[in-house]
Amino acid sequence: MNSDLTEEEMRRALFGAAQPEEQVPTPLIKEPVEEVVLAKQVLAPATKKKVAKAFTPRLRVTLRVGNEFEGKMIELIHEADTLSSLLAEQEAVKAAKKKYKYVELVSVKSM
């Protein structure tokens, strides 16, 4: 083999004879770019609509609370926004335990 091949001969051997394609390159025409300016929209201050208050189920929990064992007890009323009497009772007892040591449930009624 002849190892003294020129670059052009190697290209012809690998890629075949180069056939010049007669293409006339179309000149690139740059279209005028419109200048885009982003403007903030001016919005009127949003008026808050008053939503009609939907019916919320409420339960009234009555507790007897105190800080002395078998001492003076006062009645405490707690209103819970739930239909579950168990949740209402737990919520009321939790709130009462923050201030009083002894808590006794009297009743749970719907309002």
Secondary structure, 3 states (H helix, E strand, C coil): CCCCCCHHHHHHHHHCCCCCCCCCCCCCCCCCCCCCCCCCCCCCCCCCCCCCCCCCCCEEEEEEEECCCCCCCEEEEEEECCCCHHHHHHHHHHHHHCCCCEEEEEEEEEC
